Amino acid sequence: VDEICEIFRELGFSRVAGPEAETPDYNFQKLNFPLNHPAADMHDTFYLGEGALLRTHTSPVQARVMERVQPPVRVVVPGVVYRRD
């Protein structure tokens, strides 16, 4: 992972990390997944309680970056994700 991130760094990308516990808003809705999408089903996502889940992909981190950084945005987001499959 470090080697791949270094290659991306040389291409002008920044390595970014984010929370593994996410909100449904960042994990689904800000990425245009409605909450009734099959990916948000209880059997596909690990919910921690009301308003919290384990992220199913690293795209929520990208959404957080896009809220803070003016384009162009060049990030690589390696990290752990949690899927039942």
Sequence and secondary structure as in RCSB ss.txt:
>XXXX:A:sequence
VDEICEIFRELGFSRVAGPEAETPDYNFQKLNFPLNHPAADMHDTFYLGEGALLRTHTSPVQARVMERVQPPVRV
VVPGVVYRRD
>XXXX:A:secstr
 HHHHHHHHHTT EE    SEE HHHHTGGGT  TTSGGGSTTTS EEETTEEE SSSHHHHHHHHHHS SS  E
E         
